């Protein structure tokens, strides 16, 4: 990619908003209306499927919403912006589309389940306004939302362009956010000579192929005592009481503070790595599988998936290369000097010596192998990065006739 070539990408910018008490009531009304429209559409399609009727189209659901506004039971749907209701149907369509593509095998990754009904008790509530709603960022810095009002926004940075849509979110901690979708233009960063392979771990969050080690901050572990006390306070409150609701919010705010701190730290680290290297290679870890082991709490505390996602989306607009190495590649056991593969090692083995005489730090050696594997995967020659097939020992290759079932 030429260093003068600009890249247009679609980015999302989040800002904290502070609605007044009246605006909070209007937002709660909009959350409820969007939730009802979503559930009505889902119920209609489920009933049609149970009755053996054809699939209810998007246009038919939209007409049903328009007709429902004229009935006494759903007349209050007219109190919110119609764009909010149409976007709720769009979310339902997206949920069905993801489900169908996952069942058919066209969608990669984990299997996506069928859409479920939304509840007013869900921790996260959201509504979306598109350009048709004519929302506007005013000159005084407030965000004007139809049928809600002018909401105060804490602008941490300016928007690079006019937003195409805005999503208003209320999280479990009772905080409100405005998430803008913007078409942004980026100039590639100045060229860098270095390439880096990254081995992610628990003791050291990231070990670079140049020997740099980044200690894991362990944000969740550091806040464990406070979280435990808040959880105990919550368990003592009577279900359905106002004090229990207050305790839930306190606990949610403590967890949100941990997540925000981790996200901020990972943003700074990922930005520095992308700025200083022209290519970044990481191992494609199976975080879901690792989260089922006895190290689950530490794995979730590390946040590897979020960090690698940051590296990936930051590399694209700035002209950097990002690649993932196959998770089955033996980066830890392979000697980065001679390519010999050693036997499996326990986690407590941090250094090892190859028969060729090379002395390896376990993590640094893995990072170097990840860098070499990433380079080989991206080159034009199709170089082989994994060891060639090794003939099995004769004791494993022969047929033991005493184990063959009789009559064969």
N, C-alpha and C positions, 0 to 999 in steps of 0.2 A: 504494500500500500504506500502510495506517495505521501510524503510528509506534508504536502500542500492540499491533499484531498480532505474535504470536510465530510463528516458523517452525520446523517439525520437519524435520530433515535427517539423513541417514545419513552419518556421518563415520568416517574411519579414523585411529587413533592408533598411532604406531609407537614402540616403546621397545627399548632395547638390553637383552639378557638375557645372563647369564653362567652357563651350565650347567657343572656339574662334569664331570670326565672320564667318570665313569660315566653321567651324564645325556647327554653327547655321544654315547656309544655307543648309548644307548637312542634318541636322536633319529636317529642314522644308520640304526639298524634300522627305525625308522618311515619315514624317507625311502625306504629300499629297498623296503619292503613296499608303500607307496603307488605307487612307480614300477612295480613288478611288476604290481600290479592294473590300473593304467592301461594298460600294454603288453599284458597278457593280453586286456583288453576290446577294445583296438584291433585286435589280431590276430584275435580272434574275428569281429569285424564285417568285416574285410577278407577273411577266408576265406569268410564267408557271401556276400559280394558276388561274389567270384571264382567261387563255385559256383552262382551264380544263385538263391540262397536268399533268403527274406524278410529284411528288416532286423531285426537282433537288438535286442530291446527292452531298456530299462533294467532292468525287473524280472527278465528272464532273466539278464542279466549279474550282477545282485545274487545270484541263486540260484546261479550258477556260483561266485561267490566263497565263499559259504557252504559249498558242496560241496567246494571245493578245500581248505578247512581240514582236512577229514577224510582227505585223501590224504597219504601219506608225502612226496610231492614238495613240497607246499605247506603242510605242518603248521605251519611257523614263522610263517605269517600270523596265527596266534592269539596271538602274543607281543605284538602291538600292539593299540591300541584299534580296535574295529570301525568307529567313526565315521571314523577316518582313512581306512580302506579305502573306505567308502561315499562320502566326499568326493572321493576319487580318481576314482571312477566319475562323480560329478557334474561334475568338471572335464572328463572325456572327453565327457560329454553336451553341456556348454557349447561345447567345441571343435567338435563336429559341428554344433551349432545355428548357431554363427557361420559355419561353412563353408557350410551350406545356404542361409542367408539372404543370404550374400555372392554365391553363385553365381546365386541367383534374382533378384538385384538389389534385394532389400528392405533390405539393409544398406548404409548410406552409407559413404563413405570408401574406403580402399584395399582391394583384393581380399584376402580371407582364404583361405589355402591349407588343404588337408586336414590333419587331425591327424597328427602325426608321433610316432614312438616316443621316449620319454624315455630319457636315458642317465645313468649314474652319474657321467659326466664333465661333465655340465652344470654351468655356473658357479653356478646358483641352484637350491637344493633347498628344498621347502616342503611342509608338511602343515597341515591345517586341522582345528580342533576346533569343533564347534557346541555349542549348549546341551545337546544330548542326551548329550554326552560328560561333562557335569558338571565342567568345569574351573572353577576357583575362584581368586579373588584373596584371599589370606589376610590376616589382620589385621597380620601382621608384614611385609607388602609382597611376599611371594613369590607366584609363580604356580604353582598346583598343576595338573599335567597328568596325565591317567590313564596309568599304566604308564610314566611318565617320572620323576615326582617333583616336589618343590617347587623351582622354578627361581628364582634371584635376578634381580630386575628393577631396572634403573636408572630410577626414576620421575622424569622431567623435569617432569611436571605430572600433576595428578590427573585421573582419568577423570570426565567429566561425568555418566555414568550407567553402569548395569550393561551390560557388553558382551554382544552376542548371539553372537559367534564370535571366535575368535582363530586367527591363522595364524602358525606358527613358521617362520622363514626363515633359511637359512644362505646368505650371499652368497659371491662369489668370493674375498673377502679372509678368509674363515673366521670372520666375525662372525655372531652370532646376534641375531635381532630377533623381537619379539612384536608383531603387528599386530592391534589390537582394532577391531572394528566396533561402533559405538555410535550409538544414536538420540539425537541431541542437540537441545535446544531453544535457539533464538537469538532475542534481542530485536533489532529493527532499530536501527541506529546513529542518533544524532541527525541530523536533516536537514542537508544541506549545499547551498549555493547554486551551487557551481561544477560544471561539466561539463568533461571533458578528453578530447581526442583524442591518441592516442599513435602516433608514427611510430617503429618499431623499426629499428635500424641496427647497424652494426659498429663504427665509430669512436665514436659515441655510442649506447649501448645503447637508450636511450629519449629521445625529444624530445617534450616536451609542447606542447600548443597554446598555453599561456601563455608559452612561451619557455624553460622550464626544460629543461636538458640534463643527462642522467645519463651519465657516462662509462662505457664498457664496461670491466669489471674484467679480462677476458681471463684467467681462472683457468688454463685449459689452456696458454696461451702462457707464463705465468709459471712453470709447473711443467715446461715442455718439457725443460729441461736435465736435471733429475733423472729424468724419465721416460725420456729417451734413454739415460742411464747404466744404469738398471735393465733396460731392454730389451736393451742390449748384454750385460749380465751374464747375462741369461736365455739369449741366443743361444749363449753359450759353454758352457752346461751340457749334459751328455750326456742324451739323451732317456731317460726312464724312471728316472733317478736321483733320490735323495732331495734332492740339492742343487738339482736343477731344480724340484722341487715347492716348495722353500723360496723360490726365485727367483720362481716364479709368484705365490706369496702376497705377496711384497714388492711386486711390480709392481701387483698387484690392489689392495693397500692404498693405494698412491700414487694410483692412479686414483680409488679411493673417496674419498680425502681431497679431491681436486679436485671431484668431484661433490657431496660434502656441503657444501663451502664455497660452491659456486655455488647450491645449493638454499637454503641458509640466507640468502644475500644476496637472492635473488629473493623469498623469503617476506617478508622485512622491507620490501622495496620495494613489493611488491604490496599488503601490508597497509596501508602508508601511503597509497597511491593510493586504495584502496577507502574508507579512513576519511575522506579529505579531499574526496571528490567523490561527488556523487549519481549520476552517469552516467559510464561509461568506454567509449570507443570505440577499437577497434584495427583494423588492416588484416588481412584474412584471407590471410596469407602462405602461399605454397606452399613450405614448408621442404624437402620431399622433392626438389623440382626444383632449389632453390638449392643443396642439398647435392651436386648432381652437377656443379657448376661448379668453377672454380679457387679459389673462396672457400669450399670445403666445410669446411675445418678451422675457419675463423673462424665459419662458420654454426653448426656443431656446438658450438663453444665458447660462443657467445652463449646458446643454449638458449631461443630464442623460443617454441617450442611449449609448453615447460614453464611459462614465465612467463605466457603468455596463459591457459593452463589454470588457473593459480592465481587469476588475476583473475576468471575465470568462476565458479569454484566458491565463491570468497569473496564475490562480489557477491550471490548468491542468498539466503543465509540472513540477510544484514544489510540487506535492503531496498534494495540498490543496483541500478542498471541497467547491464548489460553487453551490448555488441553488436559484431559484426564487420562491417566494410565489405568489399564485393566486392574481390577482389584485382586485378581489371581496371579498377577506378576510377582515373582518372589524377590521383591526389592530388598527385604531384610536379610535373606540368606545368601544372596548372590554377592560375590566379591566384585567390587567396582573396579578392580585392577585387572584381574585375570578372567572373570566371568564364571568361576567355579561356584557351584551351588552347594552350600553346606547343609547339614541335617537341620531338622527343626529345632528351634531354640525356645527355652522358657522365657517368660517376660522379664525375669530377674537377671537375665544375661544381657548386660549392657555393652560389653566389649567382647570381641572375639578375634582370633588369629587365623588367617587363611593358610593352607599348606604352602602357598606361594611365598609366604613371608610377610604379607601385608597385615598390619594391625588396624582393626576397624572399630570405630565407634558405631554402635548399632544404628542409631538414628541418622547420623551423618552419612553413613554408607547407603542407607535406604534412600535418602534424599538425592544422592548422586546417581543412584540407579534409576530413580524416577525421572531425573533430568535426561539421562541418556535414553531411556525408553520413550519419553515424550518427543525427543528430537527424532528418533528413528521412526516413530509413528507418523510424523509430519513430513519426512523427507520424500523426495520424488522417486527414490530408487526402490522403495519398498523393502528396506533392510529388515532383516529378522532380528527382533529384539528379545525373543525368548529362546532358551536353549533348545538345541535340536533333540529329536527323539533319541532316547538312550535304550538300547536293548535290555530287556528284563533279565535278571539273573536266571540261570537255568532252573534253579529250584522253584522259581515262580512260573516259568514258562512251560514246563513239561506237564503232561497230563498224568495225574496220579490215578492209576487204574483201580486202586482199591476204593476210591471215592466215587467211581462211576456206578450209577444205579444198575441193578441187574436187568437184563433184557434189552440193553441199549448197545 
